[in-house]
Amino acid sequence: MKKNSDFFKKKIIFVTNYKLTKSHHDRFDLSEFEKLNIKIEVHEVGEFINQDLDQILKKNFLTNVTKLSKYFLNELNKIKNKYPNVIKEIRGKGFLIGIQLQSDQTKFIKSLEKNYLLTIRAAENVIRVLPPLNVKKTEIDLAIKIIKKVCKNYN
């Protein structure tokens, strides 16, 4: 188990489109960050693209995405059936999901946000839910729990 001090280390990551050389790193005075025990990392955009591709190309990655997105949509439809006066329709494909409400979505989005679930406003009365492709089932279950709670209070 990690020590608490290791767990909460601070890190700043800069991402740039430019090819980085040692002279680029030497131009920055990072001593103030080092005094505060903040680690600085500078990466090229290409490094992050390669990391994303490595993740996507993992065996069974897309199979897992398909399985989890079907599970998420199924659970959202159960909520819709339980709270038909709150949710009008669940739509979408994969992890690009829309929850159409019976009324304006502003208060609903704020309630989700207060429960630490970030969503965005989409079309008329629609909330866009867009989890990352590498989302875990436990994270989907947490989102479902939050949406149920907000529906119950919104009812």
Protein Blocks (a to p, Z undefined) as FASTA:
>chain_A
ZZfklmmpccdddddfbdcdfklmmmpccklmmmnopacddddfklmmmmmmmmmmpghk
lmmmmmmmmmmmmmmmmmmmmmmmlmmbdcdehjbccdddfbdfklmmmmmmmnopacdd
ddehiacddddfkbcfklmmmmmmmmmmmmmmmZZ
